[in-house]
Amino acid sequence: MADDLYSVLGVSKTASADEISKAYRKLAKKYHPDLNPGDDSAEAKFKEASAAYAILNDAEKRGQYDRGEIDASGQERPQQRYYREYAGGEDGQRYYSSAGFEDMGDIFSDLFGQRRSAGGGFGGARGFGGAGGHGFAMRGQDANYRLEIGFLDAANGTKKRITLPDGGTLDVTIPAGVRDGQVLRLKGKGMPGTGGAEAGDALVEITVGAHPVFKRDGRDIIVDLPITFDEAVLGGKVEVPTIHGAVSMTIPAGANTGQTLRMKGRGIKAKAGTGDQLIKLQVMLPETIDGDLKEFAEKWRETHSYDPRKKLREQT
Amino acid sequence: MLDERDLVSKVEQLTVTRLRVWVSEGWIRPADTEAKGYSEADLARAALIRDLVDELGVNEEEVPVILSLVDQIHGLRTELRVLVEAIGELSEESRAQLKERISLRRSKKIG
């Protein structure tokens, strides 16, 4: 117990009754145990302030104390059981409010599942699945996995088996057209629930590797296709790789670099629909220019000059 | 279970009328709704409301604000305790991982 009751409340010995009340209230608001549920030292401070106030707030006792007739001890109020001692228990759960974490997002709801059904504290709905609070059923936790798959497996769909840390396995059906970063949810394949509640889900995040030839735009597949000089001029049949295998395709006469040809239905066959394959043509000269070609080009230049940069000049 | 009279006799400065007002305001919900039976938690809650109003000089209008925050804190504390206990059951490795994640998040927020 403190030796000086005035200093406990932080007032002078000549303080008025009003000043003493104000000082006490200020301390009590700060240290009331129920306003500091996690701080054990608050209770001691609150009791100290209450005990001091019990004497100093009573004119007669204050006089006795000032004259040294009574000391600072022995004036504690009867032991009060604070609400915070019950609030953490079974019975206190009736008053819980989940308003403090409703917005904490999926992980929290994954972890705490149905326990979050609580309404808003007092006057609100009874929370935490009712049932009197004891032995609550809790949905199993979701388990997170990551799975790396190749471009073609992602495009065409496949089945994969994940080996779990505990030695078990998890079969994952990859749907055609799965995207990089997409999370597949396997219902009931997570951790088992407690108290008869359902198991959690397995969440599998898919990472899709790149491919040297194919690129993706949604369900469409994009391929850069080199063609020869003569194929460009005269047209012709060429073999084109698709994600479903090689396919023969006709290049129209007069095709050019930058031109895009669409192969309908040769893209990703997803549930939501089938994509196309887009062929971007690139006219390639032979690696070595032989005499014939050189001769032809020289002749051709004399009589057929053309200007592919006309637009470029006009637009700058 | 305590009845109305028991509860009032155990909380200084409480009267049946005051208690009934608090119940009708929804500040206290008798553990046994039908028989108006009160639990120890209800008793402690009544003592808290008494402290707020009589000792701390809180206006009756402000009581629900405080109770709502107190209820939220206890809701949070309970979930936090569950979380912490569950973390305590994890493997050393998982806890280390978690610790790393937490410090990463903290440094992100500060930096």
Interface residues (C-beta under 8 A of the other chain):
Chain A: R25 A28 K29 H32 D34 L35 P37 G38 S50 Q80 R81 Y82 Y83 R84 E85 Y86 A87 G88 G89 D91 G92 Q93 R94 Y95 Y96 S97 S98 A99 G100 F101 L111 F112 R115 A118 G120 G121 F122 G123 G127
Chain B: E25 G26 W27 I28 R29 A31 S39 E40 A41 L43 A44 R45 A47 L48 D51 L52 E55 L56 G57 P64 I66 L67 S68 V70 D71 Q72 I73 H74 G75 L76 R77 T78 E79 R81 V82 L83 A86
